[in-house]
Amino acid sequence: MNGAVQAPVNRAVHRVWDDCNASQATTCGRSGVTRRLFNLAAAVSFVIAIVTFAWLVRSAVRFDSWWLVKRDNVVGETWDYAVWSERGIVFLQYDCQRQPAMGGENKGWTHHAAPLRSKPRVEMVGWLWDFHRGVGSGRTNHRWWTMNVRLWPVVIASGVLPIVWCVAWRRRRRDARRGLCPNCGYDLRASPGRCPECGREREGARAGASGSPSGEIITPGRAG
């Protein structure tokens, strides 16, 4: 094949190869973003699971309460926010009404702990959670809502994603030892560079000198 014919062929080959590389890079980029988001979600879920489990253990032996009381003297309303925990249950409360000042408002959150036996048991109607609310009217305009939540379902739900992450991590390590692509599972033992299935670059692999399919440099004047 002479140089006049070889040059257009080489340009066509390089164009097709560049298009394939661009498509594979886009696929790998999306896969990388998805994996990073999954890792972030798994890390957040793991932290939630650990904190909730520690809270569950403490609530089995101690009663804890957190209070925040705020007041607007212009309209004469007081807002109460409360969080209780005991015997594996968290109690949330919001209360707002018009009432005289009590003298303890706007002082930030207050925490109180006590032995569990000194407090009455919180009764729940629902198996996992309860929610009640009321909208008042009249002179006090009393508005409120309360919610009871059991902690053990939160521990289980938040622990699912970290378990899935651990399983996927072990699978990627196993596939890497077997010479498989960590992204799609394609056999890379005969492909030292990018994965021919999904385009992911193999760890530790180096690209060819010119990025051509075979890694060799094609010159326009080279005979076919």
Order of alpha helices (4+ residues) and beta strands (2+ residues): alpha-beta-beta-beta-beta-beta-beta-alpha
